[in-house]
Amino acid sequence: MKTHLAKRVEITIETVMQSRLTDALTRAGVTGYTVLPVLGGSGRSGEWSRQGQVSRGQGMVQVICIIKPERVDDLLEAAFAVVERHIGVVSVVDCEVLRAERF
């Protein structure tokens, strides 16, 4: 089966910033993404967990986008404009997709 090269961008950010991030991605021409809750983790500030949190504002989400390689710079500029002043991690990896027309 033929596959097509793409980029997978994963952006982990505070839940309260989710709509600002997805709005910025949409303005940058991103037509699709997936938002997942982040249950916990560990970083420079130590371990953390959603367990016991009562407000949506204290958690993290991960926004995942798969995009054509030639469009990744616009996505990254939009994401960085939101993430640069907040807690967040952006990663980019090469991937392959089966239906390139979807991305």
N, C-alpha and C positions, 0 to 999 in steps of 0.2 A: 504494500500500500504506500502511496506517495505521501510524504509529509512536507511541511513548509516551515521555514525558520520564522521564529517570532521571539519576542522578549516577554518575560513574566516579571512584572514589577509588583513587589509586596511592600505596602506602606503600613507600618504599625504606628498608631497614633491614639491619643486620648479620645475617649468616646465623645466628649463634648465638642471636639473638632471635626467629627465625621462629616457633618453637612457642609462645613466650609471647604473641606477637602474634596468631597464629591462634586460640589458646585464648581470648584476650580478645575477639576478634571474635565467636567462637561464643557466648560468654556474653552478648554484647550483641545476639544475635539474628540475626547475619549467617549466612545459609544457604549462601552460596557465595562462593568466591574462587579466584583463580589465582595460583600462585607461580612466578615466573620467575627464573632466575639473572641476576645483573648481571655483565657481563664486565669492566667497567671504567668509569672516568669521571673527572671533575675537579670539585673543589669548593674550599671554603675552605682545606683542607689540601693542595691541589695534586692532581696527577694520580695515579691508582692503576690497577692492573690485576690480574686474577686470574692472569695468566700466571706460571707458575713457583711458584704457591702449592701446598703439599702438604696443608694442612689445610683442612677445611671452615670452620673458625672465623674465618678472616680475610676471607672474601668478603662479598658483599652479595646480597640478594634483593629482588625487587619483588613485593609482594602487591597484586593488583588486584581490586577489588570493584565490581560494578555494583549499585546499590541504588535503591529508590524514594526520591524527594526527601524525603518526610516521615520517613524512617528514618535519614537521613545524620547527624544530630546524635549519636545513640547510638553509631554507628560511630566517629565522630571522637573522642568522649570516651574510648572504649575504646582506640583507637589512640594517642591522646595520652598516656594513662596508661603505655603501654609506651615510646613514643618519646621522651618528655620528658627522660629521663636518658641517652639513648644517641644514637649517630649515626643520623640518619634524616631523611627528607623525606616530607611528606604533601602531596599535591595533590588538588584536587577540581575536576572539570570537568563541565559539562552534557553529556549525550549523549542519544541516542534509541535505543530498542530496538524490535524487532518483536514480541516475545512478552512483554508486561508481566507475565504470570502467573508467569514464571520468576524474577522478581526481587522 
